[in-house]
Amino acid sequence: GGWRWTNVRATPILSPDGSIRKWLGINIDIQDKKEAEAALEQAQQTYQQGLEQQVAERTQQLEESRALLKATLDSTLEMIQVFKAVRNQAGEIVDFVWILNNQSSEQQYGDVIGQSLLTLNPGVKE
């Protein structure tokens, strides 16, 4: 013996006067379904926890790589600037946006990451 999950459905069979004469019903054992649902939920939680751990580890690796790159770039006295091309609908390059600067470049230009090259240096057009 023990407890089991069941799904019970019943409908009253009425007498001509409206009173309940008997019940007609069905009892379905849904224990296997409930156990499968619980196992699936546990598997999803385990997967989610594993995925979150992988994301945290990868984020840490990326942060370490970024710090190493910054330290390497900042170790030179030369200005290092990295830009992303901005294109119009025809695919032509119409501007550039700063995406990375080393320390020497920041001393010259300040914090310009994400800003337009032509906006800050309009004479660079041609």
C-alpha positions as CSV (number, residue, x, y, z in Angstrom):
1,G,0.0,0.0,0.0
2,G,0.8,3.6,-0.4
3,W,-0.4,6.8,-1.8
4,R,-0.9,7.1,-5.6
5,W,-2.0,9.9,-7.9
6,T,-5.3,9.3,-9.5
7,N,-7.7,11.4,-11.7
8,V,-11.3,10.8,-10.6
9,R,-14.3,12.0,-12.7
10,A,-17.9,11.4,-11.7
11,T,-21.3,12.4,-12.9
12,P,-24.5,11.9,-11.0
13,I,-27.3,9.8,-12.5
14,L,-30.6,11.5,-11.4
15,S,-34.0,10.1,-10.6
16,P,-37.1,11.6,-12.3
17,D,-37.6,13.7,-9.2
18,G,-34.1,15.2,-9.5
19,S,-32.4,13.4,-6.7
20,I,-29.2,11.5,-7.2
21,R,-29.9,7.9,-7.9
22,K,-26.3,6.8,-8.4
23,W,-22.9,8.0,-9.5
24,L,-21.2,7.0,-12.8
25,G,-17.5,7.6,-12.7
26,I,-14.0,6.6,-13.7
27,N,-10.8,6.5,-11.8
28,I,-7.5,6.8,-13.8
29,D,-4.1,6.0,-12.2
30,I,-1.8,8.9,-13.2
31,Q,1.1,8.0,-10.9
32,D,3.5,7.3,-13.8
33,K,2.6,10.7,-15.4
34,K,3.2,12.6,-12.1
35,E,6.5,10.8,-11.6
36,A,7.6,11.7,-15.2
37,E,6.6,15.3,-14.7
38,A,8.6,15.4,-11.5
39,A,11.6,13.9,-13.2
40,L,11.3,16.3,-16.1
41,E,11.2,19.3,-13.7
42,Q,14.2,18.0,-11.8
43,A,16.1,17.5,-15.1
44,Q,15.2,21.1,-16.2
45,Q,16.4,22.5,-12.9
46,T,19.7,20.5,-13.2
47,Y,20.2,21.7,-16.8
48,Q,19.4,25.3,-15.8
49,Q,21.9,25.2,-12.9
50,G,24.6,23.7,-15.2
51,L,23.9,26.3,-17.9
52,E,24.1,29.1,-15.4
53,Q,27.5,27.7,-14.1
54,Q,28.8,27.5,-17.7
55,V,27.7,31.1,-18.3
56,A,29.4,32.3,-15.1
57,E,32.6,30.5,-16.0
58,R,32.6,31.8,-19.6
59,T,32.0,35.3,-18.3
60,Q,34.9,35.0,-15.9
61,Q,37.2,33.8,-18.8
62,L,36.1,36.7,-21.0
63,E,36.7,39.2,-18.2
64,E,40.2,37.8,-17.7
65,S,40.9,37.9,-21.4
66,R,39.7,41.5,-21.6
67,A,41.9,42.5,-18.6
68,L,44.9,40.8,-20.3
69,L,44.2,42.6,-23.6
70,K,43.8,46.0,-21.8
71,A,47.0,45.5,-19.9
72,T,48.9,44.5,-23.1
73,L,47.5,47.5,-25.0
74,D,48.2,49.9,-22.1
75,S,51.8,48.8,-21.8
76,T,52.8,50.7,-25.0
77,L,53.2,54.5,-25.2
78,E,51.9,54.5,-28.8
79,M,48.2,55.3,-29.3
80,I,46.1,52.3,-30.3
81,Q,42.6,52.9,-31.5
82,V,40.1,50.3,-32.9
83,F,37.1,51.4,-34.9
84,K,34.0,49.8,-36.3
85,A,32.9,50.9,-39.8
86,V,29.5,52.5,-40.1
87,R,27.9,51.8,-43.4
88,N,25.0,53.4,-45.3
89,Q,22.2,51.4,-47.0
90,A,24.4,51.0,-50.1
91,G,27.1,49.4,-48.0
92,E,29.5,52.3,-48.3
93,I,31.6,53.3,-45.2
94,V,30.4,56.7,-44.1
95,D,31.9,56.9,-40.6
96,F,33.7,55.0,-37.9
97,V,32.8,54.4,-34.2
98,W,35.4,53.9,-31.5
99,I,35.2,50.4,-30.0
100,L,38.6,50.2,-28.2
101,N,41.4,52.6,-27.1
102,N,44.5,52.0,-25.1
103,Q,45.6,54.3,-22.2
104,S,47.7,56.6,-24.4
105,S,44.7,57.2,-26.7
106,E,42.4,57.9,-23.8
107,Q,44.9,60.5,-22.5
108,Q,44.7,62.2,-25.9
109,Y,41.0,61.9,-26.7
110,G,39.3,61.0,-23.4
111,D,36.5,58.4,-23.1
112,V,35.3,58.2,-26.7
113,I,34.1,54.6,-26.9
114,G,30.9,54.4,-28.9
115,Q,31.3,57.9,-30.4
116,S,31.6,58.9,-34.0
117,L,35.1,59.6,-35.4
118,L,33.7,62.2,-37.8
119,T,31.7,64.0,-35.1
120,L,34.8,64.4,-33.0
121,N,37.2,64.9,-35.9
122,P,35.2,66.5,-38.7
123,G,38.3,67.3,-40.7
124,V,39.1,63.6,-41.2
125,K,36.3,63.2,-43.9
126,E,38.6,62.7,-46.9
